[in-house]
Amino acid sequence: MDDWTQTLGTGPLLAIAAGAIALILVLIIVFKVHAFLTLIIVSLLTALVAQVPVSEIATTLLGGFGATLASVALLVGLGAMLGRLIEHSGGAKALADRFVEIFGEKRAPFALGVASLILGFPMFFDAGLVMMLPIVFAVARRVSKNNVLLFGLPAAAAFSVMHVFLPPHPGPVTAAGLYGANLGIVLLLGLLIAFPVWYVSGYLWAKFISARIKLPVPALFGSIDDDQPVNPPKPMTIVLILLLPMFLIFLNTGLTTLASEGVVASDSLWVQVLTLLGNSFVALLITVLVATYVLGTRRGENGTALEKTLDSSFGPVASVILITGAGGMFGGVLRASGIGDALADTLSDLGLPVIVAAYIIAVVIRLAQGSATVALVTAAGLAAPAVLAGDFNPLQIAAITLATAAGSVFAGHVNDSGFWLVGRLMGMDVKTTLKTWTVQQAIESVLAFVLVLAVYGVATLV
C-alpha cells in the first residue's frame, strides 16, 4: 500500500470493527449466507467504511487473502494428502485400534492431547493440527462416532498452548527479544504452565462441552475404501511417519533459536539447508513423498490408483482453505484500517502495572483485529521501554513475556483465520465454533495469565 494516514479516531474504528463482526455473524447464522461470500462482502464494506483509499481496497483485500493462503493452502493441502494416505492405507484404523488397546477408551482423549503436546513442541499450530487430525478422527470413530469434540479439542488446544507459550515458537521468541528476556527462563516457565493450562482449557473443557454438543466425526480425509490393499501398515510405521515432520521442523525452530542467540552462524550453508528442510511446508512435502512410497508404492498401490487417492484428498479441504483465506482477508482489512495502532495508543496511557497493561493491550488488539502475532508484537513493543527501563529480575521479565503471549491468544473469533481453520477442519458451523473454540482460547488465555501473574508475584518477593 502507498503511504496513507488514517483520519478516523479510536471510537469510530472500534465501532466499525464491532459492526463488521456483528454483520458477519448475522449474515452467516441468521441469513445462512455462505461464510466465504460473507467474509469477502464484509471485508469490502469494512474497507469502504474505514476510509481505506478506494485505489488501495482491492490490493488490501487480496493481500490479506494471499498472505493467509501462502501458508494455509500448502499446509492444509499437503496435510490432507498425508491424511488421505494414512486413512486409505488402513494405517489410521490400525493405529487407532492400538492406541485404544493401550490407553483404553476413557483415557484416549487425554492420551491424544498429551501426544499433541509433545508433537507441538517444535511444530507450528496449523501444521501440527492438520497432521494429527487423521489419527484423532480415527480414534474418535473407533470409540464414539458422534463425539469429535471430546477428541479433537484436546489435540487442537495442545498445539495452541505449545505454539503460544513455548520457545522456539515465534510468539514467545519475539516477545522475549523485545523485552530482553532470557530465552531459557522463558522456556522453563512455559514448560511449567503448559500442562495445567492445557489440562483445564483443553482436556477438561472438551469433556464439559462435548457432553452438551454432539458432533459427528467429519470425513475430511476420506474413509477406508472397500477395494484397498488388505495389508495395512503396522502402527509403528504410522508413528514414525508422523514423527518425521516433527524431527525436520525441530531442526528449523531449534537452529533458528540457536542462531538468534549467536550459538550457530545463520549464514552457514549447513544451517540454511537444515532450516529449509525444516520449514513447515517442506517438512510436510518430504513426509508426503515418504508416505506415498511407504503407504502406497511399497504396499502394491501405484500409478493411476495412487494418483487418484492423492487427488481425492483435495475436495473435502477446498472449503477449509478458501474460507480460512477469506478470514485472513477480513483480518487484513481490520489491520490496514489502523485499529490496532489506535487502540495501542489509547491503552498505553492506562497507568497499570506493566504485566497487566501488556496483557490487556494484547487482549484488546487480538479481539479487534484477529491476528495473535500483531497483538503480541504491538503489546510487547509498547511495554518494552517500561520493561527495559524498570528494575525487573529475569524471572519477572519472563513472566511479562508469557503474559503478553497469553493476551495475544484470547478468544479468537471471526476475524482470526485460525478460527475458521479449526472450525472447518472439525466440521463445525460458526455458532458451534464460537461456543467451543472461542471459549477454549479465552480459558487458555486467562488461566495462563493468572499462572504467570502468580509467578511474577513470587519473583517480586525473591
FENFENHU-V88296 format. One record per residue. RES is the residue in three letters. PHI is phi in whole degrees, 0 to 359 (NA if undefined). NEAR is the number of other C-alpha atoms within 10 Angstrom. Layout:
# FENFENHU-V88296
RES_PHI_NEAR, RES_PHI_NEAR
This chain:
# FENFENHU-V88296
MET_NA_11, ASP_288_7, ASP_300_4, TRP_208_11, THR_251_11, GLN_286_16, THR_260_12, LEU_281_14, GLY_276_12, THR_297_18, GLY_302_11, PRO_301_13, LEU_295_23, LEU_297_18, ALA_296_11, ILE_296_20, ALA_298_22, ALA_297_13, GLY_296_14, ALA_295_22, ILE_296_19, ALA_298_12, LEU_297_15, ILE_300_22, LEU_297_19, VAL_294_14, LEU_297_17, ILE_281_19, ILE_279_15, VAL_274_9, PHE_265_9, LYS_58_11, VAL_286_15, HIS_302_12, ALA_301_24, PHE_297_17, LEU_294_14, THR_302_22, LEU_295_29, ILE_293_20, ILE_299_14, VAL_291_20, SER_299_27, LEU_296_19, LEU_296_16, THR_297_22, ALA_298_24, LEU_293_15, VAL_292_13, ALA_281_21, GLN_65_15, VAL_294_21, PRO_308_16, VAL_305_10, SER_292_10, GLU_256_13, ILE_297_21, ALA_300_12, THR_296_12, THR_296_25, LEU_297_22, LEU_293_17, GLY_296_17, GLY_295_23, PHE_294_25, GLY_292_17, ALA_297_14, THR_288_23, LEU_292_22, ALA_306_11, SER_258_15, VAL_295_23, ALA_298_20, LEU_294_18, LEU_293_25, VAL_291_27, GLY_298_22, LEU_293_27, GLY_297_29, ALA_294_28, MET_297_26, LEU_297_29, GLY_298_28, ARG_294_25, LEU_298_27, ILE_293_28, GLU_294_24, HIS_297_25, SER_284_26, GLY_88_25, GLY_293_27, ALA_296_28, LYS_293_24, ALA_298_21, LEU_291_22, ALA_298_24, ASP_300_17, ARG_293_16, PHE_300_20, VAL_292_19, GLU_298_11, ILE_282_12, PHE_262_14, GLY_86_14, GLU_294_16, LYS_290_10, ARG_268_12, ALA_300_22, PRO_300_27, PHE_296_22, ALA_295_20, LEU_297_25, GLY_295_25, VAL_296_20, ALA_299_15, SER_291_25, LEU_300_26, ILE_293_15, LEU_295_25, GLY_284_28, PHE_299_25, PRO_263_27, MET_270_30, PHE_293_23, PHE_307_22, ASP_292_23, ALA_296_25, GLY_295_29, LEU_296_28, VAL_298_21, MET_288_24, MET_276_23, LEU_300_23, PRO_304_27, ILE_287_26, VAL_302_27, PHE_295_28, ALA_295_24, VAL_294_29, ALA_298_25, ARG_296_19, ARG_293_15, VAL_260_19, SER_204_16, LYS_289_16, ASN_243_16, ASN_214_19, VAL_294_26, LEU_296_28, LEU_297_28, PHE_258_31, GLY_283_28, LEU_295_29, PRO_301_31, ALA_292_30, ALA_297_29, ALA_296_29, ALA_298_31, PHE_294_31, SER_295_24, VAL_300_28, MET_294_27, HIS_292_25, VAL_279_28, PHE_249_28, LEU_249_26, PRO_299_25, PRO_266_25, HIS_294_22, PRO_295_18, GLY_299_24, PRO_296_29, VAL_294_25, THR_297_20, ALA_297_28, ALA_299_25, GLY_295_16, LEU_292_19, TYR_270_21, GLY_70_16, ALA_280_25, ASN_283_16, LEU_296_22, GLY_296_11, ILE_291_17, VAL_299_27, LEU_297_18, LEU_296_14, LEU_293_20, GLY_298_24, LEU_296_16, LEU_295_13, ILE_266_20, ALA_301_20, PHE_294_17, PRO_299_16, VAL_296_22, TRP_294_29, TYR_300_19, VAL_280_18, SER_281_27, GLY_258_31, TYR_287_27, LEU_294_16, TRP_295_22, ALA_297_26, LYS_297_18, PHE_292_12, ILE_283_16, SER_289_19, ALA_286_11, ARG_251_8, ILE_235_15, LYS_259_14, LEU_231_17, PRO_288_17, VAL_288_22, PRO_290_19, ALA_268_13, LEU_296_22, PHE_255_26, GLY_82_20, SER_239_14, ILE_288_17, ASP_284_12, ASP_292_8, ASP_262_7, GLN_288_13, PRO_304_14, VAL_269_10, ASN_247_12, PRO_298_18, PRO_292_20, LYS_289_14, PRO_306_18, MET_296_13, THR_299_15, ILE_295_19, VAL_300_14, LEU_296_11, ILE_296_18, LEU_290_20, LEU_282_14, LEU_301_16, PRO_295_29, MET_300_26, PHE_296_15, LEU_295_25, ILE_292_28, PHE_297_24, LEU_301_21, ASN_294_25, THR_294_23, GLY_294_17, LEU_291_22, THR_298_22, THR_294_20, LEU_297_15, ALA_294_16, SER_293_13, GLU_269_12, GLY_79_10, VAL_285_11, VAL_236_14, ALA_274_16, SER_294_17, ASP_268_9, SER_289_10, LEU_298_10, TRP_294_11, VAL_293_18, GLN_294_16, VAL_294_12, LEU_293_16, THR_295_22, LEU_296_17, LEU_299_20, GLY_268_26, ASN_299_20, SER_308_25, PHE_286_23, VAL_292_19, ALA_298_23, LEU_292_30, LEU_300_21, ILE_299_17, THR_295_21, VAL_298_23, LEU_297_14, VAL_296_16, ALA_295_22, THR_300_22, TYR_284_15, VAL_292_18, LEU_267_28, GLY_243_23, THR_303_14, ARG_294_11, ARG_264_16, GLY_96_13, GLU_252_18, ASN_206_15, GLY_62_10, THR_297_9, ALA_298_12, LEU_292_18, GLU_298_13, LYS_294_11, THR_299_20, LEU_293_20, ASP_296_13, SER_291_16, SER_283_22, PHE_280_19, GLY_305_14, PRO_296_16, VAL_260_19, ALA_300_14, SER_296_16, VAL_302_24, ILE_296_25, LEU_292_20, ILE_291_24, THR_297_30, GLY_298_30, ALA_293_30, GLY_297_30, GLY_295_31, MET_298_30, PHE_296_33, GLY_298_27, GLY_296_26, VAL_296_30, LEU_297_28, ARG_293_20, ALA_293_22, SER_291_28, GLY_89_20, ILE_295_25, GLY_298_28, ASP_296_16, ALA_296_18, LEU_294_20, ALA_299_20, ASP_296_12, THR_289_11, LEU_282_19, SER_291_17, ASP_257_9, LEU_285_9, GLY_74_9, LEU_274_12, PRO_305_9, VAL_305_18, ILE_294_22, VAL_287_17, ALA_299_22, ALA_299_31, TYR_294_28, ILE_296_22, ILE_299_28, ALA_297_31, VAL_298_28, VAL_295_20, ILE_291_28, ARG_300_27, LEU_295_24, ALA_283_25, GLN_235_28, GLY_94_32, SER_285_24, ALA_293_25, THR_297_19, VAL_297_18, ALA_299_30, LEU_293_31, VAL_295_20, THR_295_23, ALA_296_30, ALA_293_27, GLY_297_16, LEU_287_20, ALA_277_23, ALA_304_22, PRO_302_12, ALA_292_14, VAL_291_21, LEU_294_14, ALA_272_8, GLY_276_11, ASP_262_10, PHE_257_16, ASN_277_13, PRO_303_16, LEU_291_21, GLN_297_23, ILE_295_25, ALA_297_29, ALA_295_26, ILE_298_33, THR_301_36, LEU_285_33, ALA_295_32, THR_295_35, ALA_298_35, ALA_298_32, GLY_296_31, SER_287_34, VAL_254_28, PHE_300_28, ALA_46_24, GLY_302_28, HIS_224_24, VAL_293_28, ASN_269_29, ASP_249_25, SER_298_26, GLY_297_24, PHE_301_22, TRP_289_28, LEU_297_24, VAL_295_21, GLY_300_21, ARG_287_21, LEU_298_22, MET_263_24, GLY_72_19, MET_260_19, ASP_278_14, VAL_298_20, LYS_300_12, THR_290_14, THR_296_22, LEU_297_18, LYS_290_12, THR_254_20, TRP_286_27, THR_300_20, VAL_294_18, GLN_302_27, GLN_295_24, ALA_294_19, ILE_297_21, GLU_303_28, SER_295_26, VAL_294_20, LEU_296_19, ALA_298_26, PHE_296_25, VAL_299_13, LEU_293_19, VAL_288_25, LEU_294_19, ALA_295_13, VAL_296_18, TYR_299_21, GLY_297_13, VAL_296_12, ALA_296_16, THR_291_12, LEU_279_6, VAL_287_7
